[in-house]
Amino acid sequence: MVAATIEPVTAKSIRDQLWHAADPDGSQRALLDAAALAGRAPAWLQRLGRSVDASWARLVDLGEEQTALLDSMEAAVSVLVPRGWAVMHMDTAAVSAAVAAVRATGDPDEADDLLAGQWEGKGDWRIKRVSQRVRSMAAADDELNALFRQRARLLDLAAEHHFAGRYDASVPILLAQIEGIVIDVTEGKKYFTKRSNQKADVVNPDDLAGIEACMAALQGAYGEDVPQTQAAGSLSRHGILHGRELAYDTRVNSAKTWSVLDAIVHWALPQSRLLADARRVARQVATAGSGDTDERGRRIDDREIAETRDVLRLLATSAMGWHRQGGRFRNDLVGAVYDAKEFTKRGLGADAGIETEVSADGQSVGYWRATVSGWVLGLALTWDGKHFGEYLFAGDEPPAGAPGAPGSAWGELFDAPPDWGG
């Protein structure tokens, strides 16, 4: 049976939503619209434009290309999204072929079958990508990231079920992870609910994949009620997980749900980073001034540690590049090449307080910085004529002694101090 569809309800037309996402300030649209009218412009205007004829003609071509692209995207959203497909990250040719199939026959089954093929065989990379992205969520927060890795483990099982044709098992796992991911990154809001005060806002009007006509329409379709037991092939999470939909276990439904999960993960990734950052700030406020370490030997008061590591890594990469060009390490990398602007955008103050020490022969350099807690991190490089050596430091006082020298506090790369372990 063909599942019921829900038409997207939007405040703006699909076309306007697409334009806003692609061109938020409207400047490109105005220019291309003007170019598209060039052929119908008065003769005097056409003569005036001859001096820029080549550029104007190119604009006309771009306007036509843009119009054709928007036509195809609008068709995909209006024809396929109401059927439960998140289409923006799928193969353009396959999506266009699916739209053409629906319009030619009026029967969407052929289109559904075509798009389902995007999630199996050579298209299995799409499913693997979803799991990989979930594994990377909230990477800066060990506790949260560990939970997302557990979600990815369940998605790997869902992938096995999908590829084996066990759609009865894949669909419920996918629906559960959609809801769980949304709840996690919104700290309690839900994807599958009709209660406005509990529903997560998954729309991002500045992202083509996140426009209302895509995300809100899908949220509505998958959030349908199934008040009576049926075997209609509905996508309703309520019907499936509450045992009211008895024919959900199809190849097409599993592929559709993978497509929606893909869209949700795309939306949730930046949300997870923001959440991890907020949790980190709250934790750092609570642990400020602590001299304790965790089970891995890392400082509990880790303010500026990650930012300092990143900046020292940046300097080391640049230092090796300059050495390859000049045969020695520069002593003015901080100041002449990297200034306050570079440090502030990486989370440090304008006066980052980075110390530099270059050996007399220019074949060894050390960089170090004291964080706000007073804990010092350092990174040093050496050149032996063939290879660069890298050394790391962490301590309550600046490093002493040359890297690699007996008794030096600098640790070699394979023996990194805990605070360099991330």
GICORLIN-V583282 format. One record per residue. N is the residue number from 1. BURIAL is 1 if it has 9 or more other ideal C-beta (glycine too) atoms within 8 Angstrom, else 0. Layout:
# GICORLIN-V583282
n->N burial->BURIAL
n->N burial->BURIAL
This chain:
# GICORLIN-V583282
n->1 burial->0
n->2 burial->0
n->3 burial->1
n->4 burial->0
n->5 burial->0
n->6 burial->1
n->7 burial->0
n->8 burial->1
n->9 burial->0
n->10 burial->1
n->11 burial->0
n->12 burial->0
n->13 burial->0
n->14 burial->1
n->15 burial->0
n->16 burial->0
n->17 burial->1
n->18 burial->1
n->19 burial->1
n->20 burial->1
n->21 burial->1
n->22 burial->0
n->23 burial->1
n->24 burial->0
n->25 burial->0
n->26 burial->0
n->27 burial->0
n->28 burial->1
n->29 burial->1
n->30 burial->0
n->31 burial->1
n->32 burial->1
n->33 burial->1
n->34 burial->1
n->35 burial->1
n->36 burial->1
n->37 burial->0
n->38 burial->1
n->39 burial->0
n->40 burial->0
n->41 burial->0
n->42 burial->0
n->43 burial->0
n->44 burial->0
n->45 burial->0
n->46 burial->1
n->47 burial->0
n->48 burial->0
n->49 burial->1
n->50 burial->0
n->51 burial->0
n->52 burial->0
n->53 burial->0
n->54 burial->0
n->55 burial->0
n->56 burial->1
n->57 burial->0
n->58 burial->0
n->59 burial->1
n->60 burial->1
n->61 burial->0
n->62 burial->1
n->63 burial->1
n->64 burial->1
n->65 burial->0
n->66 burial->1
n->67 burial->1
n->68 burial->0
n->69 burial->0
n->70 burial->1
n->71 burial->0
n->72 burial->1
n->73 burial->1
n->74 burial->1
n->75 burial->1
n->76 burial->1
n->77 burial->1
n->78 burial->1
n->79 burial->1
n->80 burial->1
n->81 burial->1
n->82 burial->1
n->83 burial->1
n->84 burial->1
n->85 burial->1
n->86 burial->1
n->87 burial->1
n->88 burial->1
n->89 burial->1
n->90 burial->1
n->91 burial->0
n->92 burial->0
n->93 burial->0
n->94 burial->1
n->95 burial->1
n->96 burial->1
n->97 burial->1
n->98 burial->1
n->99 burial->1
n->100 burial->0
n->101 burial->1
n->102 burial->1
n->103 burial->1
n->104 burial->0
n->105 burial->0
n->106 burial->0
n->107 burial->0
n->108 burial->1
n->109 burial->0
n->110 burial->1
n->111 burial->1
n->112 burial->1
n->113 burial->1
n->114 burial->1
n->115 burial->1
n->116 burial->1
n->117 burial->1
n->118 burial->1
n->119 burial->1
n->120 burial->1
n->121 burial->0
n->122 burial->0
n->123 burial->1
n->124 burial->1
n->125 burial->0
n->126 burial->1
n->127 burial->1
n->128 burial->1
n->129 burial->1
n->130 burial->1
n->131 burial->1
n->132 burial->1
n->133 burial->1
n->134 burial->1
n->135 burial->1
n->136 burial->1
n->137 burial->1
n->138 burial->1
n->139 burial->0
n->140 burial->1
n->141 burial->1
n->142 burial->0
n->143 burial->0
n->144 burial->1
n->145 burial->1
n->146 burial->0
n->147 burial->1
n->148 burial->1
n->149 burial->1
n->150 burial->0
n->151 burial->1
n->152 burial->1
n->153 burial->0
n->154 burial->1
n->155 burial->1
n->156 burial->1
n->157 burial->1
n->158 burial->1
n->159 burial->1
n->160 burial->0
n->161 burial->1
n->162 burial->1
n->163 burial->0
n->164 burial->0
n->165 burial->0
n->166 burial->0
n->167 burial->1
n->168 burial->0
n->169 burial->1
n->170 burial->1
n->171 burial->1
n->172 burial->1
n->173 burial->1
n->174 burial->1
n->175 burial->1
n->176 burial->1
n->177 burial->1
n->178 burial->1
n->179 burial->1
n->180 burial->1
n->181 burial->1
n->182 burial->1
n->183 burial->1
n->184 burial->1
n->185 burial->1
n->186 burial->1
n->187 burial->0
n->188 burial->0
n->189 burial->1
n->190 burial->1
n->191 burial->1
n->192 burial->1
n->193 burial->0
n->194 burial->0
n->195 burial->0
n->196 burial->0
n->197 burial->0
n->198 burial->0
n->199 burial->1
n->200 burial->1
n->201 burial->0
n->202 burial->1
n->203 burial->1
n->204 burial->1
n->205 burial->1
n->206 burial->0
n->207 burial->1
n->208 burial->1
n->209 burial->1
n->210 burial->1
n->211 burial->1
n->212 burial->1
n->213 burial->1
n->214 burial->1
n->215 burial->1
n->216 burial->1
n->217 burial->1
n->218 burial->1
n->219 burial->1
n->220 burial->1
n->221 burial->1
n->222 burial->1
n->223 burial->1
n->224 burial->1
n->225 burial->0
n->226 burial->1
n->227 burial->0
n->228 burial->0
n->229 burial->0
n->230 burial->1
n->231 burial->0
n->232 burial->1
n->233 burial->1
n->234 burial->1
n->235 burial->1
n->236 burial->1
n->237 burial->1
n->238 burial->1
n->239 burial->1
n->240 burial->1
n->241 burial->1
n->242 burial->0
n->243 burial->0
n->244 burial->1
n->245 burial->1
n->246 burial->0
n->247 burial->1
n->248 burial->1
n->249 burial->0
n->250 burial->1
n->251 burial->0
n->252 burial->1
n->253 burial->1
n->254 burial->1
n->255 burial->1
n->256 burial->1
n->257 burial->1
n->258 burial->1
n->259 burial->1
n->260 burial->1
n->261 burial->1
n->262 burial->1
n->263 burial->1
n->264 burial->1
n->265 burial->1
n->266 burial->1
n->267 burial->1
n->268 burial->1
n->269 burial->1
n->270 burial->0
n->271 burial->1
n->272 burial->1
n->273 burial->1
n->274 burial->0
n->275 burial->1
n->276 burial->1
n->277 burial->1
n->278 burial->0
n->279 burial->1
n->280 burial->1
n->281 burial->0
n->282 burial->0
n->283 burial->0
n->284 burial->1
n->285 burial->0
n->286 burial->0
n->287 burial->1
n->288 burial->1
n->289 burial->0
n->290 burial->0
n->291 burial->0
n->292 burial->0
n->293 burial->0
n->294 burial->0
n->295 burial->0
n->296 burial->0
n->297 burial->0
n->298 burial->1
n->299 burial->1
n->300 burial->1
n->301 burial->1
n->302 burial->1
n->303 burial->1
n->304 burial->1
n->305 burial->1
n->306 burial->1
n->307 burial->1
n->308 burial->1
n->309 burial->1
n->310 burial->1
n->311 burial->1
n->312 burial->1
n->313 burial->1
n->314 burial->1
n->315 burial->1
n->316 burial->1
n->317 burial->0
n->318 burial->1
n->319 burial->1
n->320 burial->1
n->321 burial->0
n->322 burial->1
n->323 burial->1
n->324 burial->0
n->325 burial->0
n->326 burial->0
n->327 burial->0
n->328 burial->1
n->329 burial->1
n->330 burial->1
n->331 burial->0
n->332 burial->0
n->333 burial->1
n->334 burial->1
n->335 burial->0
n->336 burial->0
n->337 burial->1
n->338 burial->1
n->339 burial->0
n->340 burial->0
n->341 burial->0
n->342 burial->1
n->343 burial->1
n->344 burial->1
n->345 burial->0
n->346 burial->1
n->347 burial->0
n->348 burial->1
n->349 burial->0
n->350 burial->0
n->351 burial->0
n->352 burial->1
n->353 burial->0
n->354 burial->1
n->355 burial->1
n->356 burial->1
n->357 burial->0
n->358 burial->1
n->359 burial->1
n->360 burial->0
n->361 burial->0
n->362 burial->1
n->363 burial->1
n->364 burial->1
n->365 burial->1
n->366 burial->1
n->367 burial->1
n->368 burial->1
n->369 burial->1
n->370 burial->0
n->371 burial->1
n->372 burial->0
n->373 burial->1
n->374 burial->0
n->375 burial->1
n->376 burial->1
n->377 burial->1
n->378 burial->1
n->379 burial->1
n->380 burial->1
n->381 burial->1
n->382 burial->1
n->383 burial->1
n->384 burial->0
n->385 burial->0
n->386 burial->0
n->387 burial->0
n->388 burial->0
n->389 burial->1
n->390 burial->1
n->391 burial->1
n->392 burial->1
n->393 burial->1
n->394 burial->1
n->395 burial->1
n->396 burial->0
n->397 burial->0
n->398 burial->1
n->399 burial->1
n->400 burial->0
n->401 burial->1
n->402 burial->0
n->403 burial->1
n->404 burial->1
n->405 burial->0
n->406 burial->0
n->407 burial->0
n->408 burial->1
n->409 burial->0
n->410 burial->1
n->411 burial->1
n->412 burial->1
n->413 burial->0
n->414 burial->0
n->415 burial->0
n->416 burial->1
n->417 burial->1
n->418 burial->1
n->419 burial->1
n->420 burial->1
n->421 burial->0
n->422 burial->0
